[in-house]
Each structure stands twice: as C-alpha cells, then as structure tokens.
C-alpha cells in the first residue's frame, strides 16, 4: 500500500525557489516539475528542463529549485508499505536522480486527483489514493521505458 502525506498540485513560486534539506525527509517525495529546475546530486548541480521527475528516498540529501522567479511543480510525500516496499525498484524508477519524460499531462492529472482525495473525507479515500499513486507510478514507468512514438 502507498500512503500519502502532504501533497500539492500546480504549486507556483514567483520568487527564487531553493529547497535544501541536508538530512532529507522522513518519507519519499515525488516531484513533477513543469519548469526549468536544478538538482544537486553527488555534489554536482545539474540544470534540468521542464517535464523533470524526481523521486527522493527517505533521509537522502535534498537540494533543488530554480534561481529564477517562476517555478512550478506537483509534489507528493508518500510511504511504501507492505507489498509495495519494492515498487519503485520493480518498475525500474530511478531514485535520487532527476529524469525527464516526454510529457507530464496525465501525470499531473493524477497528482491533482491525489490532492483532491487527500482533502476529502469519504470512507475509501485511502484506497483511492493508493490506486491513484499506483496508476501514477505505472504511467511514469510506461513513459520512461516506452519508445517515444508510443507516448505521443
């Protein structure tokens, strides 16, 4: 099961956005970045184009953002429980290394739905969020490993 902590959809920052957490987070963090950005990994700062994805594992050094005045992303803090503890590895999704995808449209829609469910109070909200997170990760893996023309 995937449980969702705090999350945000279409977060816009109109000031310099520079996030630094040397000790990382206590949970995983998924970022779907819609603008240019930078990431520091292994002491190297790397510029990334729009449509960048980053999955931070717990307690991993975090430093990312944009040194300009327009940054936009979706972000989800989550935990992998029970049978899903190795989900990211099974899907071959890179952790702690940014990667780009052809498009974020459907992925960001999943993020919007996750945030909507997180804010709801219906009795099956956890199950719905778990299903949406699975769909989101499967969709990321499909884009990452499918030939480009299959994702058009």
Helices and strands as residue ranges (DSSP letters): E 2-13, E 17-21, E 28-33, E 37-41, E 44-48, E 52-56, E 62-66, E 71-80, G 82-84, H 87-91, E 99-100, H 105-119, H 125-145, G 148-151
